[in-house]
Each structure stands twice: as structure tokens, then as C-alpha cells.
């Protein structure tokens, strides 16, 4: 017998929440490079190079916020973490090793496939899912991070609103992106993509870069207060990245949900 009960009508706001936040063009671009995620000399070499700086910043800020002893092997045991736009898992894996129960989401199915295989080969239990913040915004995490993702989405305000929707009150947000300055255009676009060839040409659209004040405003709308900002700079003669007070190109931020 057919069920005559009419399906529940989803409110327009809820429909809007379910709509994807990712740009299909951006997803296709990174999906095409998926197999290179774990090659330290491949197309994601810049991420491998500055990963230690990002991880050090996160470790310090999160240890202070949650009063954890970083001398321990797994200082963040018992805390949950959501990695939005996790890609192949370059941050998810080391964070899982620090003790976090990690969930990673990414709109690229091949990215998630690579991440799952690598985590399994590394003996790590990470909950990887295909999707975006709209798929986890009703969940609740101690830490939410979105590193080098906001500059690739079509609607950054909505992306951040959904991303921090998954953050517990008192929880910590970690973010990173590129500032929209003349200097960032010269170094991160022309230099990195067209002169040094670190990244495929067209990887970044300078117009989508996000100023720290804009990022802070998006977070404020989600009741997240920015507590610290740090820049990242490349030192050519050392071929390494370091933390800096200069926010003109790459920068990271730490915030707390009120």
C-alpha cells in the first residue's frame, strides 16, 4: 500500500544550508592533482614546505587554550577536531598523531580517496568524508580548522558561517589564507605560479584572497573572536618558511567561539 503521507517540506533556510559551498571549478582543479598530495616534491610541495610552521602555530595555540602538555606524545587525547577542506590529509594525519579524534571533509572524492588510503597505510583512524561544511554544520567539535580553503570558495561568508556552526562554544578555530595585497599578487600569484612554477598557473584567483579584517568579520558573525594572527614568510636562501608578524601574503589566525 502506498504511503499517502506528503513529504515534509524543507524550509528555504534549510535548503540553503544543504546547498554546496564548494566551487565546481576549484574542486575539479584540485581533484586533477589528487595523486600528488603526498609527494613532497610534486605539485603540493609548497604545502609540505610550510606545514611545519602551520602545525607549530596550531600546537602552541591549542595547547594553551585547552591547557595541554605538549611534551606528551598525544597531548590532545580526548578532543575532537574537524578539518574542513582536508585535501589529501596533510594536516589531518599529524593532528591525529597528536591525539585528536579527527574528521576530515573535502568536496573532492579523489582527494578523500587518497586521504583514506594514506591514513590506512599509516595506521591512523581518521573519519574522512566527501562533502563540505554544510554536511557537518549540525555536528559539534572542540576544534575546527580550515587552512588555505576560504580563498577557493564562491561565498566565503556562508562558508565560514557553516564551518564555525560545527564548533562548540569555547572551542577553537584555526584558519589560514592569503591576504589581498599588491605584495601577495606579486609573490603568491606571479612569483609562485608563473615564475617559480611552484603551483600550476591559475591555482589562485587574487580577487578571492581575503583580508584579515574580512576574515575576522566573517568569524564574528559566527560568534568567533580572533585572538591571534601570524604571518608566514618564505626565506629563499634557506628554502624554508617561518612565522612572522608580516600579514601581507600568507597568514594564520586563531579564534575562540563565544
C-alpha positions in Angstrom: 0.0 0.0 0.0 1.3 3.4 -0.9 2.1 5.8 1.8 -0.2 8.8 1.3 1.6 11.0 3.8 3.0 14.0 2.0 6.8 14.5 2.3 7.9 17.1 4.8 8.6 20.5 3.3 12.1 21.6 4.0 12.2 25.3 5.0 14.0 27.6 2.5 16.7 28.3 5.0 17.4 24.6 5.5 17.5 24.1 1.7 20.1 26.9 1.5 22.1 25.2 4.2 22.2 22.0 2.3 23.5 23.6 -0.9 27.2 23.0 -1.5 29.7 25.7 -0.6 32.4 24.5 -3.0 33.2 25.8 -6.4 32.9 23.0 -9.0 35.8 24.6 -11.0 38.0 24.7 -7.9 37.1 21.1 -6.9 38.0 19.9 -10.4 41.3 21.7 -10.3 42.4 20.1 -7.0 40.9 16.7 -7.9 43.1 16.6 -11.1 46.1 16.9 -8.8 44.9 14.4 -6.2 47.5 11.7 -6.7 50.2 14.3 -5.9 49.1 15.1 -2.4 51.8 13.1 -0.6 54.6 13.8 -3.0 56.8 16.3 -1.1 58.5 17.4 -4.4 55.3 17.4 -6.5 52.5 19.9 -7.1 51.8 20.3 -3.4 55.4 21.0 -2.5 54.6 24.5 -1.0 52.1 22.9 1.4 54.7 20.3 2.5 57.2 23.1 3.0 55.1 25.3 5.2 53.3 22.5 7.0 55.7 22.5 10.0 55.0 26.2 10.5 51.3 25.7 10.4 51.5 22.8 12.8 53.7 24.6 15.3 51.3 27.5 15.4 48.3 25.2 15.9 50.1 23.1 18.5 51.1 26.2 20.6 47.7 27.9 20.5 45.6 24.8 21.1 47.8 23.6 23.9 47.5 26.9 25.7 43.7 27.1 25.0 43.0 23.6 26.3 45.7 23.6 28.9 47.6 20.6 27.4 51.2 19.5 27.9 52.9 19.4 24.5 55.7 17.3 25.9 53.3 14.3 25.9 53.2 12.0 22.9 49.5 12.6 22.4 48.7 15.9 24.2 45.2 16.4 22.7 43.8 13.0 23.5 40.0 13.2 24.2 39.4 16.2 21.9 37.6 16.2 18.6 38.8 18.1 15.5 37.1 18.9 12.2 39.4 19.6 9.2 37.3 21.4 6.6 38.8 21.2 3.1 41.2 18.5 4.3 42.5 17.6 0.8 44.7 14.6 1.0 45.1 14.8 4.7 48.4 16.7 5.1 47.2 18.3 8.3 44.7 15.7 9.4 47.3 13.0 9.8 49.8 14.8 12.1 46.9 16.2 14.2 45.6 12.7 14.6 49.1 11.6 15.8 48.8 14.4 18.4 45.8 12.7 19.9 42.8 14.4 18.2 39.9 12.4 17.0 39.9 13.8 13.5 37.1 14.1 11.0 38.2 15.4 7.6 35.8 16.7 4.9 36.6 17.6 1.3 34.4 18.2 -1.8 36.8 16.2 -4.0 36.1 12.5 -4.0 39.6 11.7 -5.3 41.1 13.8 -2.5 39.2 11.8 0.1 40.2 8.5 -1.6 43.8 9.4 -1.4 43.5 10.6 2.2 41.8 7.3 3.2 44.4 5.1 1.6 47.3 7.1 3.1 45.8 7.1 6.6 45.2 3.4 6.4 48.8 2.8 5.3 50.0 5.0 8.2 47.9 3.1 10.7 45.7 6.1 11.6 42.0 6.1 12.2 40.6 9.2 10.6 37.0 9.7 9.7 37.2 11.1 6.1 34.0 12.1 4.3 33.2 13.6 0.9 31.4 16.9 1.4 31.7 20.4 2.8 30.8 22.3 6.0 27.2 22.2 5.0 27.3 18.4 5.7 28.7 18.7 9.2 27.4 22.1 10.4 25.0 20.4 12.9 27.8 18.4 14.5 29.9 19.6 17.4 33.7 19.7 17.6 36.3 21.1 20.1 38.4 22.4 17.2 37.5 23.3 13.7 40.2 24.3 11.1 40.1 25.5 7.6 43.5 26.1 6.2 44.1 27.6 2.7 40.4 26.9 1.7 38.4 30.2 2.1 40.2 31.7 -1.0 38.8 28.9 -3.2 35.1 29.2 -2.3 32.5 31.3 -4.1 30.8 32.6 -0.9 33.3 33.0 1.9 30.8 34.5 4.4 28.4 31.5 4.1 31.4 29.0 4.1 32.6 30.4 7.4 29.1 30.5 8.9 28.6 26.8 8.2 32.2 25.9 9.2 32.0 27.5 12.6 28.5 26.2 13.1 30.2 22.9 13.9 32.3 24.4 16.6 31.4 24.0 20.3 31.1 27.2 22.4 34.5 27.7 23.9 36.0 25.7 21.1 39.0 26.8 19.0 39.0 27.8 15.3 42.2 27.7 13.3 42.3 29.3 9.8 44.8 30.3 7.2 44.6 32.1 3.8 46.3 34.7 1.6 45.9 38.4 2.1 44.6 40.5 -0.8 47.5 43.0 -1.3 49.8 44.1 -4.1 52.6 42.1 -2.4 50.5 38.9 -2.4 49.7 39.3 -6.1 53.4 39.7 -6.9 54.6 36.8 -4.7 51.8 34.3 -4.4 50.4 34.6 -7.9 53.0 35.9 -10.3 56.0 34.6 -8.4 54.7 31.2 -7.2 52.7 30.3 -10.2 54.3 31.9 -13.2 58.0 32.5 -12.3 59.0 29.8 -9.8 56.3 27.4 -11.1 55.6 26.1 -7.5 51.9 25.8 -8.4 50.1 25.3 -11.7 49.1 28.6 -13.3 45.6 29.6 -12.3 45.7 27.9 -8.9 44.8 31.1 -7.2 42.5 34.0 -8.1 43.9 37.1 -6.4 40.4 38.6 -6.3 39.3 35.9 -3.9 42.1 36.5 -1.4 40.8 37.5 2.0 42.0 40.4 4.1 42.4 39.7 7.8 39.7 42.2 8.7 37.3 40.4 6.3 38.1 37.0 7.8 37.6 38.4 11.3 34.2 39.8 10.3 33.0 36.5 8.8 34.1 34.8 12.1 32.5 37.5 14.2 29.1 36.8 12.5 29.5 33.2 13.8 30.4 34.3 17.3 34.1 33.5 16.9 36.6 36.1 18.3 40.0 36.3 16.7 42.7 36.0 19.4 45.9 35.9 17.4 47.2 36.5 13.9 50.6 35.5 12.5 52.1 35.7 9.0 54.2 33.1 7.2 57.1 34.1 5.0 59.4 32.2 2.7 63.2 32.5 3.1 64.7 31.7 -0.3 68.3 31.1 0.7 67.2 28.6 3.4 64.4 27.2 1.2 62.1 27.2 4.3 59.1 29.1 5.8 59.0 30.8 9.1 56.4 32.6 11.3 56.4 36.4 11.0 54.5 39.5 12.1 54.1 40.4 8.4 50.5 39.6 7.3 50.8 40.9 3.7 50.9 37.5 2.0 50.2 34.2 3.9 48.7 34.5 7.4 47.2 32.2 10.0 44.7 33.0 12.7 43.4 31.6 16.0 39.9 32.3 17.4 37.6 31.1 20.1 33.8 30.7 19.9 31.9 32.7 22.4 
